[in-house]
Amino acid sequence: MNIISLVLKNGSQYLKNNCIKNYQLDAELILGKVLNKSREYLLINDNKVLNEDEVKSYHNLLDRRKKNEPIAYITNEKEFWKSKFYIDKNVLIPRPDSEILLEKVLMYYKNKRNVSALDIGTGSGCLIISLMKEKQNFKGTAIDISKKALKTAEYNAKIHQLDHRIKFYKTSVDNFFKGKYDLIISNPPYINSLKLKYLDEDVHKFEPTQALEGGLDGFKIFRKILRKSSLLLKKGGKLVLEFGFDQKFEIIKLIKQEKYFINDIFKDYAKNDRCIICTKL
Ligand SMILES: C[S@@+](CC[C@H](N)C(=O)[O-])C[C@H]1O[C@@H](n2cnc3c(N)ncnc32)[C@H](O)[C@@H]1O
C-alpha cells in the first residue's frame, strides 16, 4: 500500500543504495515537493495513502536525485539568510558561505539609512533581496549577464514583495553605466576554467557554468568588477566581494592596483578567507 511512511522508507533506501549522502532528508524533501506539503505534514500524516500519480512523480524526482541533481533544483527552493528563494537550473544555488558577505554588510551599515546598493551577478537575487528585507530604506539595483537568471531574481523579488525597491538589468558588468552607488556587493564567478571539471559532480554537471567560471586564472570577472566599480561607486562607497578560498593574495593585489582602501577580510564557516570589504578612495 502506498502510505506515506512506506513510500518514504523505500525512497530513502533507494537513494541510499545509490550513494546519496542525505538520503533520508532528500527523500522527505522530494515527497514534500510532490505533495506540496512540509516535512512536518509527512510525519504527522504518515498513514495517508498516496495516489498513483503522486507515487509516479515521486519516483521521477527520486531518479533525478539519484543522478546527483542538487536537491534545490528538484524542489525549486533554497533557504538563504532568513528567507526561502525560488531556485532553478539557471541560477547558482545560494551557499551558506555567501551569508557571511551579507552579515558583514549589515554590520558595517548598521546605522546607515538611504543607501543605494548594486548587486553584480545577482543570480537568484538572494543577496540583494535579503539586504533589502533587512534594510527597509535602502534602494537596490541588480544586474546579471544571464537573461534567465535575471528572470529568476525578478520572480524572487516579486515573491518577497520587493519588486518596487529593486531595479533589474540584464547586462554584463562591462556594459553597465547606470547610476552611482554607496555600496556594491558581488559574489562573482571565480573558479579557474581548468579546475571546473574537478568540482563536485553535482556542481559542475548541474550549476550554470556562467555562474562559476572566472576565466583561465579565476580573476576575469573580478577585474571587470573592480574596474567598473571604481566608476560606479560614490567616493567613500564600499565594495564587498566574495572570493575563492585560495584567492586572497591575488585579490588584495588587484584591489590595491585599482586604488581602494581595504577595510577588512572575513573568513567563512570553514575558516577560509572568503570575503573582502574595501572603500573607494
Ligand atoms: C556565483 S553566481 C552568484 C549568484 C548570487 N549572487 C549568489 O550569491 O548566489 C555569479 C553570477 O554572476 C553572473 N555573471 C557572470 N558573468 C557576469 C558578467 N560579466 N556581468 C554580470 N553578471 C555576470 C552569472 O550569470 C551568475 O548569476
The ligand as a Gaussian input file, in Angstrom:
#p B3LYP/6-31G(d) Opt

LIG

0 1
 C       28.475000      32.920000      -8.408000
 S       26.949000      33.430000      -9.152000
 C       26.301000      34.363000      -7.804000
 C       24.805000      34.388000      -7.739000
 C       24.229000      35.037000      -6.465000
 N       24.671000      36.412000      -6.327000
 C       24.617000      34.241000      -5.229000
 O       25.454000      34.734000      -4.453000
 O       24.120000      33.137000      -5.041000
 C       27.550000      34.656000     -10.273000
 C       26.518000      35.328000     -11.175000
 O       27.218000      36.284000     -11.998000
 C       26.654000      36.297000     -13.295000
 N       27.679000      36.817000     -14.219000
 C       28.695000      36.140000     -14.810000
 N       29.423000      36.970000     -15.566000
 C       28.859000      38.196000     -15.449000
 C       29.162000      39.470000     -16.006000
 N       30.189000      39.657000     -16.830000
 N       28.364000      40.521000     -15.679000
 C       27.300000      40.361000     -14.853000
 N       26.974000      39.173000     -14.301000
 C       27.743000      38.100000     -14.586000
 C       26.254000      34.847000     -13.541000
 O       25.252000      34.752000     -14.535000
 C       25.780000      34.417000     -12.146000
 O       24.389000      34.597000     -11.988000

